[in-house]
Amino acid sequence: MADIKLPPDLIALERSAWEEIQAGRLTLDTARAVHEGIAAFAEQARVPRYDVEMGLKRIVRHPAAEAA
């Protein structure tokens, strides 16, 4: 993935979704909000949606790898 500067609000949204997933209570509204946020950012930044999604997952789910 190219270095994409992801907005803090999108990172926070993914973090909320990840917490819901881990608690076994992910809602359709949260999942939809994340999906729509990723799609909107990818379109605005003109980068592949997949790269945005994977970047978010890496930041939220593997923060130690980002710090290295």
Backbone as XML, in Angstrom:
<?xml version="1.0"?>
<chain id="A" units="angstrom">
  <residue number="1" name="MET">
    <atom name="N" x="0.837" y="-1.176" z="0.000"/>
    <atom name="CA" x="0.000" y="0.000" z="0.000"/>
    <atom name="C" x="0.875" y="1.229" z="0.000"/>
  </residue>
  <residue number="2" name="ALA">
    <atom name="N" x="0.539" y="2.148" z="-0.826"/>
    <atom name="CA" x="1.238" y="3.420" z="-0.820"/>
    <atom name="C" x="0.929" y="4.142" z="0.486"/>
  </residue>
  <residue number="3" name="ASP">
    <atom name="N" x="1.762" y="5.087" z="0.852"/>
    <atom name="CA" x="1.525" y="5.850" z="2.070"/>
    <atom name="C" x="0.333" y="6.772" z="1.859"/>
  </residue>
  <residue number="4" name="ILE">
    <atom name="N" x="-0.773" y="6.398" z="2.456"/>
    <atom name="CA" x="-2.000" y="7.174" z="2.364"/>
    <atom name="C" x="-2.238" y="7.777" z="3.738"/>
  </residue>
  <residue number="5" name="LYS">
    <atom name="N" x="-2.417" y="9.075" z="3.794"/>
    <atom name="CA" x="-2.704" y="9.766" z="5.052"/>
    <atom name="C" x="-4.187" y="9.607" z="5.336"/>
  </residue>
  <residue number="6" name="LEU">
    <atom name="N" x="-4.504" y="8.713" z="6.265"/>
    <atom name="CA" x="-5.903" y="8.438" z="6.594"/>
    <atom name="C" x="-6.393" y="9.436" z="7.637"/>
  </residue>
  <residue number="7" name="PRO">
    <atom name="N" x="-7.598" y="9.951" z="7.455"/>
    <atom name="CA" x="-8.126" y="10.942" z="8.392"/>
    <atom name="C" x="-8.445" y="10.326" z="9.759"/>
  </residue>
  <residue number="8" name="PRO">
    <atom name="N" x="-8.239" y="11.084" z="10.828"/>
    <atom name="CA" x="-8.497" y="10.576" z="12.180"/>
    <atom name="C" x="-9.934" y="10.097" z="12.402"/>
  </residue>
  <residue number="9" name="ASP">
    <atom name="N" x="-10.910" y="10.758" z="11.783"/>
    <atom name="CA" x="-12.296" y="10.336" z="11.981"/>
    <atom name="C" x="-12.560" y="8.963" z="11.370"/>
  </residue>
  <residue number="10" name="LEU">
    <atom name="N" x="-11.904" y="8.653" z="10.268"/>
    <atom name="CA" x="-12.056" y="7.337" z="9.649"/>
    <atom name="C" x="-11.355" y="6.270" z="10.494"/>
  </residue>
  <residue number="11" name="ILE">
    <atom name="N" x="-10.218" y="6.610" z="11.054"/>
    <atom name="CA" x="-9.513" y="5.686" z="11.952"/>
    <atom name="C" x="-10.365" y="5.414" z="13.189"/>
  </residue>
  <residue number="12" name="ALA">
    <atom name="N" x="-10.966" y="6.451" z="13.751"/>
    <atom name="CA" x="-11.824" y="6.283" z="14.931"/>
    <atom name="C" x="-13.029" y="5.407" z="14.615"/>
  </residue>
  <residue number="13" name="LEU">
    <atom name="N" x="-13.601" y="5.577" z="13.435"/>
    <atom name="CA" x="-14.741" y="4.771" z="13.024"/>
    <atom name="C" x="-14.346" y="3.302" z="12.902"/>
  </residue>
  <residue number="14" name="GLU">
    <atom name="N" x="-13.198" y="3.039" z="12.291"/>
    <atom name="CA" x="-12.709" y="1.652" z="12.174"/>
    <atom name="C" x="-12.404" y="1.077" z="13.554"/>
  </residue>
  <residue number="15" name="ARG">
    <atom name="N" x="-11.868" y="1.903" z="14.435"/>
    <atom name="CA" x="-11.564" y="1.446" z="15.797"/>
    <atom name="C" x="-12.858" y="1.039" z="16.524"/>
  </residue>
  <residue number="16" name="SER">
    <atom name="N" x="-13.913" y="1.823" z="16.348"/>
    <atom name="CA" x="-15.206" y="1.486" z="16.954"/>
    <atom name="C" x="-15.734" y="0.160" z="16.407"/>
  </residue>
  <residue number="17" name="ALA">
    <atom name="N" x="-15.627" y="-0.006" z="15.106"/>
    <atom name="CA" x="-16.082" y="-1.256" z="14.486"/>
    <atom name="C" x="-15.285" y="-2.440" z="15.008"/>
  </residue>
  <residue number="18" name="TRP">
    <atom name="N" x="-13.978" y="-2.283" z="15.136"/>
    <atom name="CA" x="-13.129" y="-3.372" z="15.621"/>
    <atom name="C" x="-13.501" y="-3.739" z="17.059"/>
  </residue>
  <residue number="19" name="GLU">
    <atom name="N" x="-13.775" y="-2.740" z="17.886"/>
    <atom name="CA" x="-14.197" y="-3.010" z="19.270"/>
    <atom name="C" x="-15.520" y="-3.761" z="19.285"/>
  </residue>
  <residue number="20" name="GLU">
    <atom name="N" x="-16.440" y="-3.372" z="18.416"/>
    <atom name="CA" x="-17.719" y="-4.084" z="18.329"/>
    <atom name="C" x="-17.524" y="-5.517" z="17.845"/>
  </residue>
  <residue number="21" name="ILE">
    <atom name="N" x="-16.650" y="-5.712" z="16.894"/>
    <atom name="CA" x="-16.370" y="-7.067" z="16.390"/>
    <atom name="C" x="-15.830" y="-7.933" z="17.516"/>
  </residue>
  <residue number="22" name="GLN">
    <atom name="N" x="-14.870" y="-7.401" z="18.253"/>
    <atom name="CA" x="-14.264" y="-8.176" z="19.335"/>
    <atom name="C" x="-15.268" y="-8.510" z="20.432"/>
  </residue>
  <residue number="23" name="ALA">
    <atom name="N" x="-16.245" y="-7.623" z="20.653"/>
    <atom name="CA" x="-17.267" y="-7.858" z="21.668"/>
    <atom name="C" x="-18.421" y="-8.707" z="21.137"/>
  </residue>
  <residue number="24" name="GLY">
    <atom name="N" x="-18.383" y="-9.020" z="19.838"/>
    <atom name="CA" x="-19.437" y="-9.823" z="19.234"/>
    <atom name="C" x="-20.737" y="-9.059" z="19.049"/>
  </residue>
  <residue number="25" name="ARG">
    <atom name="N" x="-20.635" y="-7.744" z="18.856"/>
    <atom name="CA" x="-21.846" y="-6.939" z="18.723"/>
    <atom name="C" x="-21.756" y="-5.906" z="17.599"/>
  </residue>
  <residue number="26" name="LEU">
    <atom name="N" x="-21.095" y="-6.243" z="16.524"/>
    <atom name="CA" x="-21.015" y="-5.327" z="15.386"/>
    <atom name="C" x="-22.409" y="-5.114" z="14.813"/>
  </residue>
  <residue number="27" name="THR">
    <atom name="N" x="-22.772" y="-3.851" z="14.675"/>
    <atom name="CA" x="-24.092" y="-3.535" z="14.133"/>
    <atom name="C" x="-23.983" y="-3.235" z="12.643"/>
  </residue>
  <residue number="28" name="LEU">
    <atom name="N" x="-25.097" y="-3.382" z="11.981"/>
    <atom name="CA" x="-25.160" y="-3.067" z="10.559"/>
    <atom name="C" x="-24.860" y="-1.584" z="10.336"/>
  </residue>
  <residue number="29" name="ASP">
    <atom name="N" x="-25.342" y="-0.737" z="11.229"/>
    <atom name="CA" x="-25.097" y="0.699" z="11.097"/>
    <atom name="C" x="-23.601" y="1.024" z="11.162"/>
  </residue>
  <residue number="30" name="THR">
    <atom name="N" x="-22.889" y="0.402" z="12.087"/>
    <atom name="CA" x="-21.451" y="0.644" z="12.196"/>
    <atom name="C" x="-20.728" y="0.121" z="10.964"/>
  </residue>
  <residue number="31" name="ALA">
    <atom name="N" x="-21.060" y="-1.084" z="10.554"/>
    <atom name="CA" x="-20.419" y="-1.670" z="9.371"/>
    <atom name="C" x="-20.665" y="-0.813" z="8.135"/>
  </residue>
  <residue number="32" name="ARG">
    <atom name="N" x="-21.885" y="-0.344" z="7.987"/>
    <atom name="CA" x="-22.227" y="0.500" z="6.843"/>
    <atom name="C" x="-21.471" y="1.821" z="6.895"/>
  </residue>
  <residue number="33" name="ALA">
    <atom name="N" x="-21.371" y="2.420" z="8.078"/>
    <atom name="CA" x="-20.666" y="3.695" z="8.222"/>
    <atom name="C" x="-19.194" y="3.552" z="7.853"/>
  </residue>
  <residue number="34" name="VAL">
    <atom name="N" x="-18.576" y="2.463" z="8.269"/>
    <atom name="CA" x="-17.176" y="2.227" z="7.924"/>
    <atom name="C" x="-17.037" y="2.050" z="6.416"/>
  </residue>
  <residue number="35" name="HIS">
    <atom name="N" x="-17.872" y="1.219" z="5.845"/>
    <atom name="CA" x="-17.817" y="0.964" z="4.398"/>
    <atom name="C" x="-17.998" y="2.258" z="3.597"/>
  </residue>
  <residue number="36" name="GLU">
    <atom name="N" x="-18.998" y="3.033" z="3.973"/>
    <atom name="CA" x="-19.257" y="4.285" z="3.258"/>
    <atom name="C" x="-18.127" y="5.284" z="3.449"/>
  </residue>
  <residue number="37" name="GLY">
    <atom name="N" x="-17.561" y="5.325" z="4.663"/>
    <atom name="CA" x="-16.432" y="6.219" z="4.917"/>
    <atom name="C" x="-15.213" y="5.846" z="4.089"/>
  </residue>
  <residue number="38" name="ILE">
    <atom name="N" x="-14.947" y="4.560" z="3.996"/>
    <atom name="CA" x="-13.825" y="4.086" z="3.190"/>
    <atom name="C" x="-14.040" y="4.425" z="1.723"/>
  </residue>
  <residue number="39" name="ALA">
    <atom name="N" x="-15.233" y="4.137" z="1.227"/>
    <atom name="CA" x="-15.531" y="4.399" z="-0.187"/>
    <atom name="C" x="-15.431" y="5.885" z="-0.509"/>
  </residue>
  <residue number="40" name="ALA">
    <atom name="N" x="-15.967" y="6.727" z="0.358"/>
    <atom name="CA" x="-15.935" y="8.172" z="0.116"/>
    <atom name="C" x="-14.504" y="8.701" z="0.138"/>
  </residue>
  <residue number="41" name="PHE">
    <atom name="N" x="-13.723" y="8.252" z="1.121"/>
    <atom name="CA" x="-12.339" y="8.719" z="1.198"/>
    <atom name="C" x="-11.537" y="8.242" z="-0.003"/>
  </residue>
  <residue number="42" name="ALA">
    <atom name="N" x="-11.711" y="6.983" z="-0.373"/>
    <atom name="CA" x="-10.969" y="6.437" z="-1.510"/>
    <atom name="C" x="-11.281" y="7.206" z="-2.784"/>
  </residue>
  <residue number="43" name="GLU">
    <atom name="N" x="-12.551" y="7.536" z="-2.978"/>
    <atom name="CA" x="-12.931" y="8.288" z="-4.172"/>
    <atom name="C" x="-12.329" y="9.694" z="-4.140"/>
  </residue>
  <residue number="44" name="GLN">
    <atom name="N" x="-12.427" y="10.351" z="-3.003"/>
    <atom name="CA" x="-11.911" y="11.719" z="-2.865"/>
    <atom name="C" x="-10.393" y="11.764" z="-3.040"/>
  </residue>
  <residue number="45" name="ALA">
    <atom name="N" x="-9.696" y="10.773" z="-2.469"/>
    <atom name="CA" x="-8.234" y="10.732" z="-2.530"/>
    <atom name="C" x="-7.720" y="10.080" z="-3.816"/>
  </residue>
  <residue number="46" name="ARG">
    <atom name="N" x="-8.657" y="9.493" z="-4.576"/>
    <atom name="CA" x="-8.305" y="8.802" z="-5.820"/>
    <atom name="C" x="-7.272" y="7.690" z="-5.595"/>
  </residue>
  <residue number="47" name="VAL">
    <atom name="N" x="-7.600" y="6.873" z="-4.606"/>
    <atom name="CA" x="-6.779" y="5.699" z="-4.296"/>
    <atom name="C" x="-7.715" y="4.496" z="-4.250"/>
  </residue>
  <residue number="48" name="PRO">
    <atom name="N" x="-7.172" y="3.303" z="-4.448"/>
    <atom name="CA" x="-8.021" y="2.107" z="-4.403"/>
    <atom name="C" x="-8.671" y="1.923" z="-3.024"/>
  </residue>
  <residue number="49" name="ARG">
    <atom name="N" x="-9.952" y="1.617" z="-3.032"/>
    <atom name="CA" x="-10.688" y="1.380" z="-1.791"/>
    <atom name="C" x="-10.032" y="0.284" z="-0.964"/>
  </residue>
  <residue number="50" name="TYR">
    <atom name="N" x="-9.548" y="-0.741" z="-1.639"/>
    <atom name="CA" x="-8.879" y="-1.846" z="-0.957"/>
    <atom name="C" x="-7.680" y="-1.348" z="-0.154"/>
  </residue>
  <residue number="51" name="ASP">
    <atom name="N" x="-6.894" y="-0.450" z="-0.722"/>
    <atom name="CA" x="-5.725" y="0.079" z="-0.021"/>
    <atom name="C" x="-6.129" y="0.866" z="1.225"/>
  </residue>
  <residue number="52" name="VAL">
    <atom name="N" x="-7.215" y="1.612" z="1.116"/>
    <atom name="CA" x="-7.703" y="2.359" z="2.270"/>
    <atom name="C" x="-8.145" y="1.392" z="3.369"/>
  </residue>
  <residue number="53" name="GLU">
    <atom name="N" x="-8.913" y="0.388" z="2.990"/>
    <atom name="CA" x="-9.407" y="-0.583" z="3.965"/>
    <atom name="C" x="-8.263" y="-1.334" z="4.642"/>
  </residue>
  <residue number="54" name="MET">
    <atom name="N" x="-7.313" y="-1.784" z="3.876"/>
    <atom name="CA" x="-6.196" y="-2.514" z="4.461"/>
    <atom name="C" x="-5.337" y="-1.606" z="5.346"/>
  </residue>
  <residue number="55" name="GLY">
    <atom name="N" x="-5.165" y="-0.361" z="4.943"/>
    <atom name="CA" x="-4.419" y="0.585" z="5.772"/>
    <atom name="C" x="-5.098" y="0.815" z="7.107"/>
  </residue>
  <residue number="56" name="LEU">
    <atom name="N" x="-6.410" y="0.964" z="7.085"/>
    <atom name="CA" x="-7.160" y="1.138" z="8.327"/>
    <atom name="C" x="-7.025" y="-0.075" z="9.228"/>
  </residue>
  <residue number="57" name="LYS">
    <atom name="N" x="-7.200" y="-1.241" z="8.660"/>
    <atom name="CA" x="-7.098" y="-2.464" z="9.454"/>
    <atom name="C" x="-5.702" y="-2.596" z="10.069"/>
  </residue>
  <residue number="58" name="ARG">
    <atom name="N" x="-4.692" y="-2.252" z="9.308"/>
    <atom name="CA" x="-3.320" y="-2.336" z="9.813"/>
    <atom name="C" x="-3.128" y="-1.378" z="10.991"/>
  </residue>
  <residue number="59" name="ILE">
    <atom name="N" x="-3.601" y="-0.152" z="10.863"/>
    <atom name="CA" x="-3.452" y="0.841" z="11.923"/>
    <atom name="C" x="-4.205" y="0.436" z="13.178"/>
  </residue>
  <residue number="60" name="VAL">
    <atom name="N" x="-5.450" y="-0.032" z="13.016"/>
    <atom name="CA" x="-6.300" y="-0.336" z="14.156"/>
    <atom name="C" x="-5.975" y="-1.688" z="14.770"/>
  </residue>
  <residue number="61" name="ARG">
    <atom name="N" x="-5.771" y="-2.697" z="13.954"/>
    <atom name="CA" x="-5.605" y="-4.051" z="14.474"/>
    <atom name="C" x="-4.162" y="-4.426" z="14.781"/>
  </residue>
  <residue number="62" name="HIS">
    <atom name="N" x="-3.212" y="-3.706" z="14.201"/>
    <atom name="CA" x="-1.800" y="-4.030" z="14.414"/>
    <atom name="C" x="-1.005" y="-2.748" z="14.667"/>
  </residue>
  <residue number="63" name="PRO">
    <atom name="N" x="-1.349" y="-2.005" z="15.722"/>
    <atom name="CA" x="-0.695" y="-0.716" z="15.953"/>
    <atom name="C" x="0.806" y="-0.821" z="16.197"/>
  </residue>
  <residue number="64" name="ALA">
    <atom name="N" x="1.283" y="-1.937" z="16.709"/>
    <atom name="CA" x="2.719" y="-2.090" z="16.948"/>
    <atom name="C" x="3.489" y="-2.094" z="15.639"/>
  </residue>
  <residue number="65" name="ALA">
    <atom name="N" x="2.913" y="-2.637" z="14.585"/>
    <atom name="CA" x="3.572" y="-2.674" z="13.282"/>
    <atom name="C" x="3.706" y="-1.264" z="12.708"/>
  </residue>
  <residue number="66" name="GLU">
    <atom name="N" x="2.726" y="-0.388" z="12.994"/>
    <atom name="CA" x="2.778" y="0.989" z="12.509"/>
    <atom name="C" x="3.841" y="1.791" z="13.249"/>
  </residue>
  <residue number="67" name="ALA">
    <atom name="N" x="4.070" y="1.472" z="14.522"/>
    <atom name="CA" x="5.052" y="2.211" z="15.315"/>
    <atom name="C" x="6.478" y="1.863" z="14.952"/>
  </residue>
  <residue number="68" name="ALA">
    <atom name="N" x="6.670" y="0.697" z="14.373"/>
    <atom name="CA" x="8.026" y="0.224" z="14.041"/>
    <atom name="C" x="8.623" y="0.974" z="12.875"/>
  </residue>
</chain>
